[in-house]
Amino acid sequence: MANNDRLKTTAEALMDIGLFTSNVSQIVAITRSEGGVNTGEETARVVLLGIGMLLQVVLMIIFIYQGVMAGKINVILPAGALPPPPPKRGLDFAVNVLVLLVCLLNVTIHILEHEA
């Protein structure tokens, strides 16, 4: 089960990195176009992409923090030692909200991209 969770986490991290690089390439494409960022829709897309990328960086930091904390719990304990308490899952709600915001931002960006 732990190996399956590790593979799932690795796949999620790769998806996050793929989405991040896709957003970077969209910003580069917009800013290097002939007229640059000269319309309101292009400005909105660049701002939304920037916000989405910021949220993705925050999510990556949270995931790294959770991974480090989970690694500290899975240590071999000496005989007779009490195991540490389970990790607090307070960040889970924040992670779910941030993931939802990133998804909604990317849907909005996609809609703006195809309206033009």
ABEGO torsion letter per residue (X at the ends): XAAAAAAAAAAAAAAAAAAAAAAAAAAAAAAABAAEBABAAAAAAAAAAAAAAAAAAAAAAAAAAAAAAAAAAABBBBBGBBBBBBBBAAAAAAAAAAAAAAAAAAAAAAAAAAAX
